[in-house]
Amino acid sequence: MDKLLIRGGRRLQGEVPISGAKNAALPELCAALLTAEPVTLDNVPRLQDVATMVRLLENMGVAVERAGDQVGIDAGRLTSPEAPYELVKTMRASVLALGPLLARFGEATVSLPGGCAIGSRPVDQHIRGLQQMGAEIVVEHGYILARLPKGRERLRGAAIRTDMVTVTGTENFLMAAALAEGETVLENAAMEPEIADLAEMLIAMGADIDGHGTGRIRVRGVERLHGCSHRVVADRIEAGTFLCAVAAAGGDVVLRHGRADHLEAVIDKLRDAGASVQALEDGIRVRCDTRVAAQSFRTTEYPGFPTDMQAQFMVLNVIGTGASLVTETIFENRFMHVNELVRLGAKIQVDGKSALIEGVERLSGAAVMATDLRASASLVIAGLVAEGETVVDRIYHLDRGYDRMEHKLRGIGADIERVG
């Protein structure tokens, strides 16, 4: 099993390219199921989750061709509207196949998804919303079985208000509503940039959507969608991770293609901590050459501080001056990285949904184990600043969401290598 070996203490300098967003690429791969015409996606990251989604599409009979960062998808001859457990057990995003399969083919069989063990992410919101659009859905033997009622050829528009803000739920409803009969209004919709990017792709396919990027999205269904070419938006979480890495290790780095307007809550905290962050025409420049000041924060839905950046920013607090309080409001099990950071010398006390952190002047390298995707990124950042060698095990978590992270870090001066 691969590990990362990191020798800390190296200043970061240069330029690093930010890849396309995993959380945009996955729903957009599923959106290609909505048309029988070819779809081309550019700037698709090379990630394990993307490879899993491609295998899932191919298992359904979809033709997929990949050349570098470009993926061509042709769902014109789909043979099986089913997402089996053996293909989706490692990836929660598999539920995104439900809406488009149901909308275009009138039926779908989708395994209840797997993924990171960071807490409950129930799909009941997806099921309830699609039922409001006229679908008949049962859950049995670990599968969601959905179909249109006998005699109906299309889903029908509906007013859907979820009990909680759900990103994948909003995406499923957007895709399903694009081919539904009549108008669908999504209230309490998630506002993440990846959702706006999916909406822009659907519009390029002929969908009639407005309000994306706000909490209220309106979709007027059309009878058919056509193919399109679309460029996946830059990954704000990858960009945020590199921002934290530079602020922790020190240096001067340009994040090419990074979008500062998608990271305002994180950038505000970084500036308060003492880092210099500048928005460029095609990227973000971050500079830091002093020990940062710890910052308290609370994770919330976009545009608040993202839960996907909690673990990475916590490392800054661990090595920063002063004490800080980090409160996690989105997922109940997202402090699993704390015990591993403590192995490196961090002083952290967890009390329910909050972690009290007392900054320390130095960390010491040790063997640590990744427990989920973002936790693995936090351990890499900690390894960059720890004295001596840090070995991060179980980095298959990292490969699910970061496109060749060790290669990019080496390119800006980190001493890091993948070992068996």
PATOR-570077 format. One record per residue (C-alpha): residue in one letter; z, y, x. Coordinates in steps of 0.25 Angstrom, whole numbers, plus 5000, padded with zeros to 4 digits. Layout:
BEGIN
   code      w      v      u
      A      Z      Y      X
...
REM end
This chain:
BEGIN
   code      w      v      u
      M   5000   5000   5000
      D   4996   5014   5006
      K   5006   5024   5010
      L   5006   5038   5016
      L   5012   5041   5029
      I   5015   5055   5031
      R   5021   5062   5044
      G   5027   5075   5039
      G   5027   5089   5045
      R   5013   5093   5045
      R   5008   5107   5040
      L   4996   5106   5030
      Q   4984   5115   5033
      G   4970   5115   5028
      E   4963   5112   5015
      V   4964   5101   5005
      P   4955   5098   4994
      I   4961   5095   4980
      S   4955   5084   4972
      G   4951   5083   4958
      A   4963   5081   4948
      K   4967   5067   4945
      N   4972   5071   4931
      A   4959   5078   4928
      A   4950   5067   4934
      L   4957   5055   4926
      P   4955   5061   4912
      E   4941   5066   4916
      L   4937   5052   4920
      C   4941   5048   4906
      A   4934   5059   4899
      A   4921   5053   4904
      L   4923   5042   4894
      L   4920   5052   4883
      T   4905   5052   4886
      A   4894   5042   4888
      E   4888   5052   4898
      P   4891   5052   4913
      V   4902   5061   4918
      T   4904   5066   4932
      L   4918   5070   4938
      D   4919   5078   4951
      N   4931   5080   4960
      V   4937   5067   4955
      P   4949   5063   4964
      R   4949   5050   4972
      L   4962   5044   4966
      Q   4967   5031   4961
      D   4969   5036   4947
      V   4955   5040   4947
      A   4950   5027   4952
      T   4958   5020   4942
      M   4952   5028   4931
      V   4938   5025   4936
      R   4941   5010   4936
      L   4946   5012   4921
      L   4933   5019   4917
      E   4925   5008   4924
      N   4932   4997   4917
      M   4928   5004   4904
      G   4913   5003   4908
      V   4912   5017   4913
      A   4903   5020   4925
      V   4910   5028   4936
      E   4904   5032   4949
      R   4912   5039   4960
      A   4907   5047   4972
      G   4917   5055   4979
      D   4924   5064   4970
      Q   4914   5063   4959
      V   4915   5052   4948
      G   4904   5049   4938
      I   4908   5042   4925
      D   4899   5036   4914
      A   4906   5031   4902
      G   4893   5028   4894
      R   4894   5013   4895
      L   4909   5011   4893
      T   4912   4997   4889
      S   4927   4996   4887
      P   4936   5008   4882
      E   4949   5002   4888
      A   4958   5006   4899
      P   4965   4993   4903
      Y   4979   4992   4909
      E   4975   4986   4923
      L   4967   4999   4926
      V   4976   5010   4920
      K   4990   5004   4924
      T   4991   5014   4936
      M   4986   5027   4929
      R   4991   5034   4917
      A   4978   5042   4915
      S   4971   5030   4909
      V   4976   5034   4896
      L   4965   5045   4897
      A   4955   5035   4893
      L   4960   5034   4879
      G   4955   5047   4873
      P   4941   5047   4878
      L   4939   5032   4875
      L   4944   5033   4861
      A   4936   5046   4859
      R   4923   5040   4864
      F   4923   5025   4861
      G   4933   5025   4849
      E   4943   5016   4856
      A   4951   5014   4868
      T   4961   5004   4875
      V   4969   5011   4885
      S   4981   5004   4893
      L   4994   5012   4893
      P   4993   5019   4906
      G   5001   5017   4919
      G   5003   5027   4931
      C   5014   5034   4938
      A   5028   5030   4934
      I   5033   5045   4932
      G   5037   5044   4918
      S   5032   5042   4903
      R   5019   5047   4900
      P   5017   5041   4886
      V   5003   5040   4880
      D   5008   5042   4865
      Q   5003   5056   4865
      H   4989   5051   4868
      I   4990   5041   4857
      R   4995   5050   4847
      G   4985   5061   4850
      L   4973   5051   4849
      Q   4979   5045   4836
      Q   4978   5060   4830
      M   4964   5059   4834
      G   4962   5047   4825
      A   4963   5036   4835
      E   4970   5023   4832
      I   4979   5019   4843
      V   4989   5007   4846
      V   4996   5004   4859
      E   4998   4989   4862
      H   4999   4980   4874
      G   4999   4992   4883
      Y   4986   4998   4878
      I   4982   5010   4869
      L   4972   5005   4859
      A   4964   5017   4853
      R   4953   5017   4843
      L   4946   5026   4832
      P   4949   5021   4818
      K   4938   5013   4812
      G   4926   5022   4807
      R   4930   5034   4816
      E   4920   5037   4828
      R   4928   5048   4834
      L   4942   5053   4836
      R   4946   5065   4827
      G   4951   5079   4832
      A   4966   5081   4830
      A   4977   5091   4833
      I   4985   5084   4844
      R   4999   5089   4849
      T   5006   5080   4859
      D   5021   5079   4860
      M   5020   5083   4875
      V   5010   5089   4884
      T   5002   5077   4889
      V   4990   5078   4899
      T   4984   5065   4897
      G   4986   5066   4882
      T   4979   5080   4882
      E   4967   5074   4890
      N   4966   5062   4881
      F   4965   5070   4869
      L   4955   5080   4875
      M   4946   5068   4878
      A   4948   5062   4865
      A   4946   5075   4857
      A   4933   5078   4864
      L   4926   5067   4856
      A   4934   5068   4843
      E   4929   5073   4830
      G   4934   5087   4827
      E   4944   5096   4835
      T   4957   5091   4843
      V   4968   5101   4846
      L   4977   5097   4857
      E   4991   5104   4857
      N   5001   5104   4868
      A   4989   5100   4877
      A   4992   5098   4892
      M   4986   5110   4900
      E   4984   5104   4914
      P   4971   5108   4921
      E   4966   5094   4921
      I   4966   5094   4906
      A   4958   5107   4906
      D   4948   5100   4916
      L   4947   5088   4907
      A   4943   5098   4896
      E   4933   5105   4904
      M   4926   5091   4907
      L   4926   5087   4893
      I   4920   5101   4889
      A   4909   5098   4900
      M   4907   5085   4892
      G   4905   5093   4879
      A   4919   5093   4873
      D   4924   5105   4865
      I   4937   5109   4871
      D   4946   5122   4872
      G   4960   5125   4876
      H   4961   5115   4888
      G   4971   5120   4898
      T   4980   5125   4886
      G   4990   5118   4877
      R   4980   5118   4866
      I   4966   5111   4867
      R   4956   5110   4857
      V   4944   5100   4857
      R   4933   5099   4847
      G   4927   5085   4848
      V   4912   5083   4851
      E   4904   5070   4847
      R   4901   5067   4862
      L   4903   5071   4876
      H   4893   5071   4887
      G   4894   5069   4902
      C   4898   5080   4912
      S   4902   5083   4927
      H   4916   5088   4929
      R   4924   5092   4941
      V   4939   5087   4941
      V   4949   5099   4943
      A   4957   5099   4955
      D   4970   5092   4956
      R   4981   5102   4954
      I   4992   5091   4957
      E   4985   5088   4970
      A   4984   5102   4974
      G   4998   5105   4970
      T   5002   5093   4979
      F   4995   5099   4991
      L   5002   5112   4988
      C   5015   5106   4989
      A   5012   5098   5001
      V   5008   5111   5009
      A   5020   5118   5004
      A   5029   5107   5008
      A   5022   5104   5022
      G   5018   5118   5025
      G   5004   5123   5028
      D   4991   5130   5023
      V   4982   5122   5014
      V   4970   5125   5004
      L   4969   5116   4992
      R   4954   5116   4990
      H   4951   5115   4975
      G   4965   5117   4971
      R   4968   5125   4958
      A   4980   5135   4959
      D   4978   5138   4944
      H   4982   5124   4941
      L   4995   5124   4949
      E   5001   5137   4946
      A   5015   5131   4943
      V   5015   5123   4956
      I   5010   5135   4964
      D   5020   5144   4959
      K   5031   5135   4964
      L   5025   5133   4977
      R   5024   5148   4979
      D   5038   5150   4975
      A   5042   5139   4985
      G   5035   5148   4996
      A   5021   5142   4998
      S   5009   5151   4997
      V   4999   5146   4987
      Q   4985   5153   4985
      A   4974   5150   4975
      L   4961   5150   4981
      E   4947   5150   4975
      D   4946   5135   4977
      G   4959   5130   4980
      I   4974   5133   4984
      R   4980   5138   4997
      V   4994   5134   5000
      R   5002   5138   5012
      C   5017   5136   5016
      D   5024   5136   5029
      T   5039   5138   5025
      R   5049   5128   5018
      V   5047   5130   5003
      A   5057   5134   4993
      A   5061   5124   4983
      Q   5056   5127   4969
      S   5062   5121   4955
      F   5052   5118   4945
      R   5050   5110   4932
      T   5038   5102   4929
      T   5030   5105   4916
      E   5017   5103   4909
      Y   5005   5111   4915
      P   5005   5123   4918
      G   5019   5121   4923
      F   5024   5113   4935
      P   5016   5100   4935
      T   5024   5087   4935
      D   5014   5082   4945
      M   5018   5092   4955
      Q   5033   5090   4954
      A   5035   5079   4965
      Q   5026   5087   4975
      F   5034   5100   4973
      M   5047   5093   4974
      V   5044   5090   4988
      L   5043   5105   4991
      N   5057   5107   4984
      V   5062   5095   4993
      I   5059   5102   5006
      G   5061   5116   5000
      T   5072   5126   5002
      G   5083   5126   4991
      A   5085   5117   4979
      S   5076   5115   4967
      L   5075   5108   4953
      V   5063   5100   4949
      T   5062   5096   4934
      E   5052   5086   4929
      T   5049   5087   4915
      I   5036   5079   4913
      F   5039   5065   4918
      E   5053   5058   4919
      N   5051   5050   4931
      R   5044   5060   4941
      F   5055   5061   4951
      M   5052   5047   4957
      H   5048   5054   4970
      V   5062   5060   4972
      N   5068   5048   4978
      E   5057   5047   4988
      L   5058   5062   4992
      V   5073   5059   4994
      R   5069   5048   5004
      L   5063   5059   5012
      G   5075   5068   5012
      A   5074   5076   4999
      K   5086   5080   4991
      I   5083   5078   4977
      Q   5092   5075   4965
      V   5085   5071   4952
      D   5092   5073   4938
      G   5084   5069   4927
      K   5071   5077   4926
      S   5075   5087   4937
      A   5076   5085   4953
      L   5086   5094   4961
      I   5080   5096   4975
      E   5087   5102   4987
      G   5077   5106   4998
      V   5078   5099   5012
      E   5073   5104   5025
      R   5066   5092   5029
      L   5061   5078   5024
      S   5061   5065   5032
      G   5049   5055   5031
      A   5052   5042   5024
      A   5045   5031   5017
      V   5043   5035   5002
      M   5037   5029   4990
      A   5028   5036   4980
      T   5032   5034   4965
      D   5021   5041   4958
      L   5009   5050   4961
      R   5015   5064   4962
      A   5028   5058   4969
      S   5019   5052   4980
      A   5013   5066   4982
      S   5027   5072   4984
      L   5030   5061   4994
      V   5018   5065   5002
      I   5022   5079   5002
      A   5036   5076   5006
      G   5030   5067   5018
      L   5022   5079   5023
      V   5035   5087   5026
      A   5045   5075   5029
      E   5048   5073   5044
      G   5042   5060   5050
      E   5034   5050   5042
      T   5034   5048   5027
      V   5027   5036   5021
      V   5023   5037   5006
      D   5022   5023   4999
      R   5015   5020   4986
      I   5004   5031   4988
      Y   4995   5024   4977
      H   5002   5034   4968
      L   4997   5046   4977
      D   4983   5040   4977
      R   4983   5040   4961
      G   4983   5056   4962
      Y   4979   5061   4975
      D   4966   5061   4982
      R   4968   5056   4996
      M   4980   5064   4998
      E   4983   5060   5012
      H   4969   5063   5016
      K   4970   5077   5011
      L   4984   5079   5017
      R   4979   5075   5031
      G   4968   5085   5029
      I   4978   5096   5029
      G   4987   5091   5040
      A   4996   5081   5035
      D   5000   5068   5043
      I   4998   5058   5032
      E   4991   5045   5032
      R   4989   5033   5022
      V   4995   5020   5027
      G   4995   5006   5022
REM end
